[in-house]
């Protein structure tokens, strides 16, 4: 004899609840399992479905900003949340502050894909094949740890992507918080020209010992470091690579022009174009001469290394062939947003 409907309901196995309540500073939000698993694993899947004491409960309390959490709920529902509409911003935050705090909350809740979306450069919405680069953008931290997206790997051309099938193109790498050293060649002739096999200027990334160690552990490859400064990575630039100093955009080649002007006053090309004259003014402001006379002025005139703090850097890793079976890798800068020492020190002042 079959069970009655009432008996079947009583003996049916219990299922996990489908709705979960999250109180964020006393504001109530409802999430379903499908939303929590949209960017899993995370704080919520660990709390409700893991081994925490709260597992089996359906309500938690979180002391975070409820307006930012409302944006996160939209993200977990599969909606596009960027750029943030003004009406969605918390009352006490502007758009930039809200984005930074949203990234902090994404990290707090363990939403790794959202955190990457907020902290990485936007993926291009056009095909970059015409630039010679892949449409892929990867983080420098992932390069150091060998955490490459599918289809990205080292090749005899450098760190490249196979997105287009058999055609490989360099991937663009995004880094933050690296010091950039601009170096002028002291041995220029009176017209500002270097020796035949030398360059007017050169560039280096100043790395920590731990980052250098990680770079040197890249498989079957080697990078070029400065002999006199073992943690300085020798890099180069493209003719159209840009350098932003305190939010003013220049081309890297403007530094070579400025260095010629400073080192060889007879340099023929001096101030021939408006952008070069503007670059001279910006570099003079970034790396000013002292008021004192000798010997301090003599030391300034002989100075040939100038350091900027790189807040954001875009670059590629190319290859320069093999030496003794080891692939020689080289960094080429695409775009750098940097600040001078004086500008960085200004940020140390109290807000009030």
N, C-alpha and C positions, 0 to 999 in steps of 0.2 A: 504494500500500500504506500502510495507516494505521500510525501510530507505536504502539509497545507502551506499556502503562501506565507502565513504568519510564522510557521516553524522554519521555513526556508530563510526568511529574513533574519530570524534569530540565530541560525546556525551558519549563515554566510560568513566567510572570512572578512575580517575588518580591513578596510582599505585606508591608505594615508589620506588625510584631508587635502583637498585641492586648493584651499584658500589659506593664506598666512597673513597675519596682521603685523605690521611694523609701525611702531610708534616712534616718530622722529621729533623729539622735543614737544611731545604731546599732540602732534599732528598725526592722524591715523592714515596709513596707506595699506592697501591690499595687494599682495602679490600672489600669483599662481606659480605652481612648480615650473611650468613651461617658461615663464619669464625669468625665474631664478636660474634656470639652466641655459638661458640664452648666451651667457658669458661665464661658463663654469670651467673649473671649480672656483668658488668664491666664498665670501663670508657667510652668505645665506645658505648655500648648499651644505657648508660645513656645520652650521648651527642646526638646521632643520633635518638634515639627512645623514649627518656624520655621527661621530662618537661623543659629541659634546653632551653636557648634562641637559641642555635644552632640547636635544633630539626627542621627538615625540610631542613637543609643545608646538603651539601654533601662533604664539605671540612673543615678540621681543621688543625691547626698548633701546633706542640708539640716540646718543647725544651728538647729533650732527645737524647741519643746516637743512631744514625741511624744503626750502625752495630749490636747493641744489638736488635734493633727493627726488623732487618731482621731475626734474630733468632726467635723472637716472632711470626713473620708472618709464619715461617715454622711450629711452634707449633700450631698456629691457623688453619693451613691447615691439621692438623692431623698427622704430621710427628714426629718421634722420634728425639729429639734434643740433648740428652745426651748419651755419653760424648761429650763435645763440640769439634769439629774438630779444629785443630790449624789454618787452613785457614779462619775459621769463626770468630776468635777472633779480637776484635778491635785493631788497631795498637798500642795503648798506654796501653794495658792491657795484663797481663799474664792470664793463665787459671783460677787460683783461684780468682783473682781480677774480671775477667769477670763473673764468677759464682756469686760472691757476688753482683756485680752491676746488673746482670740479675735478681736476686731475688728482689733487690730494685725496678727495673723497673716493675717486675711482680706485686709488691705491689702498685706501682704508678698507673698502668693501671687497678688495681682491678681484676687481673687474679688469683683468689684464688687457683684454682687447680694447676696452674703452680707454684705459690709461695710455696705451700705445697710440690710439687715434688722437688723443689730446696732446701728446708730447712729441709726436713725430711730425715732420713736414707733411703737408697735404700731398697725397698721391696725385700726380698730374692727371687732369681730365682730358688730355690730348695725347696722341701717340708721339713719343719722343724719339722715334726712329731717325727722324731727320737731323737730330742733334748728335747722333752717334752714340747715345747713351741708352741704357735700358730704362723702361718705365718704373723699374723697381727702386725703392728707397729703403735702405736698411740702416739700423742704428750701429754706431761704432761699438757700443757695448756688446752687441750681438756678434759683431765681427771678431772682437777680442775673445769671446767665449766659443766661437765656432757655431753659433746658433743661426744658421742660414735658412732662409725660406726655401721651399722646394724650387728647384731649377736654378738656384744660385750656388756657385762653387768657384774655386780657383781653377783657372785655365792658364794656358801659355800666354794669354793676353792680359791676365790679371784676374781680379774678382769680377766675375761676369754672370749674366743671366742667360738662360737658354729659352726665354719666353717665346722667341720667334722661331722655334724649331732648331734647325742646324745653325742659324746665325746667332753668334754670341756678341753681347754688348756689355760694356762696363756698367755696373750698378752704381748708383749715387749713394754715398754714405753720409749720414748726418751725425755730427758730434757736437757736444757742448763742453764749455769750460776747459779750454786748452790755451796755453800761452803761445803766441806767435811771435817769432823773432825775425825782424827784417835786418839783413846784413848787407852793408855796402862794401864794395871792393875798394880797398885803399890804393891799389896799384893802377890807377887810371892815368892816362897821359894828359897833357895840358888841354886837350880837346874833349876830355871825358870819355875816352875809349879804353876798354880793357885790352889785355893781351889777346892774341888770336884765339887761344883755346880756353879763354876764361870768360866770365860773365860780369856784367856791371854790378848786379846785386844777386843775392840768394835769399832763400827763406828756410826757416826751420820751425818745427813744432816742438815745444818744450814739454816732454812727457815725464810723468812720474816713473820711478823705478818699476812699480808693479805693472804699469801699462806697457813699458818697454819689454818686460819679461813675457807678457802675454803676446805681444807682437812677435817676439822671437820664437814663440812656440807654434806659430802658424805652420802648417805642414809643408814640408819640402820647399821652404821659401826663406828669403832673407830680405830685410830692409836695410837701407843705408843710413847709418848714424854718423854724426860729426866726431872726428877723432879727438878734438880738443874738448868736446862736451858730450860724453857718451850717451846722455839721455835726450839729446837733441836730434830729432828725426829730420833728415834733409828732404825737403819737398820742393815742388816747382809749381808753376801756374800756367794757365792758358793766356793767349793774348787778350781775350775778352773777360778774364776772371776779374771779379769785383771785390774790393775791400771797402767795408763801411767802417769809418772811424767816427765814433760818437754820433752815429746816425747820418753822417755825410758820406755819400757814395763816391768812390773813386775807382779807377782801374789800377790793378797792381803795377802796371807799367809806369804809372805816374811816380811811384817811388823811385824807379830807376832814373827818371827825368830829374826829380828833386835831388837825388844823390849826385848826379853829374853837376848840377848847378852848385851844390854845396862844395863838392870836391874840386871841381875844375871851373872856375869863374869864366874862363874863355870858351866854355861850351857853346857852340854855335847855335844850337836849337833853343837857347834860353828864351822862355816866355813867348814863343812864336804863336801859341794858340791860347784862347781864353780858358779852356779847361786845364791846360798846363799851368797857367798863372794861378788859377783857383787851387789846384793841387799843391803848388808851392806854398800858398798861404796856409792851407790845412796842415801840411806836414810841418811847417814852421811853428804852427800853434801846438801841434801834437808833441813835437820834440824841440822845445824852445832852447835858444842859446842863453847862457847865464849872463847876468849883468856884470859880474866881476871880470877884471882883466886877468892877465897871467898870474899864477899858472893855471887857474881854473879854466880860463878861456882856451888855453892851449890844449887842455885835456878834452874840452868839448869839441874843438876842431878836429881832434884825432879820433873821436868816438865814431864807431861805424856799426854798432849794434843797437837796435831799437826794438823794445818789446811792447806788445799790445796784449790785452786779455781778450781772447776769442770767446764770446758768449755762444755763438752758433757758427758752425762750419759745415760746408758741403764740399765733398771731394770724391775722387775716384782712386782706385788702386790699379795701376797698370803694371805690366811686366816688361823687363828689359833683357830677356834672354836668360840663359843658364850659365852659371860658373861652377865648375866641379859638381855638376848634377843638381845644383840648388837654384831654384827659380829666384831671380832678383826682382823684387817688387818695389814699386815707387808710388808715392802719393802725389797727386796733382790737385791743387786747390781750385774749386769752382767759384765759391762765394764765401766770404768771411765777414761776420758782423762782430766788430771788436770795439773795445774802449781803451783809452789811455790810462796810465797810472793815476793821473790827477782825477780823472772822472770816476774811476773805481773808488778812490779814497773819499771822494765827496759823498758816496753812498753810506759811509760809516757815520755820518752825522746823525744825531737824534732827530726824529720826525717833529718833535715839539720842544 
